[in-house]
Amino acid sequence: MRPASKLLTLCFLILMGTELTQVLPTNPEESWQVYSSAQDSEGRCICTVVAPQQTMCSRDARTKQLRQLLEKVQNMSQSIEVLDRRTQRDLQYVEKMENQMRGLESKFKQVEESHKQHLARQFKG
């Protein structure tokens, strides 16, 4: 599964696990602000959290709910970033080990072939 699809799935699970009430501004003039946004590897937006500006309804229970959702998304985003860095580091380690193993395999084959040749010379001589 690609990191972008994992992030999208994660955002979906967060939204499904949180009971949300639709919050619409009472006045069309009320502006919305983007709290958090995530992009895939090609720069396309795959998950965005928006809410009315905090000054519009700072005491509203729905705003508290949105802030909690924001915190969850931010925490999960940070966790995803940490896991991505670890995964990249681990992948580099595995690739390095694979190269070393190929080198060792080659050396073992050389030693094995050399040993066979040496034994063959001893039996002839």
C-alpha angles and dihedrals in degrees: 000000000000119000091245093056090045090054092047091050090048092051089049092050091049091051092046092049094052122070104229129189115207108252117202125173114255091218122045088224091066106105127218123224129208110239100181138357136182130202133201123234090276093054097254117142110248103166129023130173116202133176139165114280110280094244091061098065110358094152096044115115090224090058090053088051091051091049090052089050089049091053091050092049092047092048091048091046090053091047091050091050091050091047091047091053091048091047092050091049092047091047091052089050092050092048090050091049091048090055091048091049091051088051092050092048090053092049092049091051090051092049091046092050091046090050092050091050091048092051091048091053091049093053092048095047 
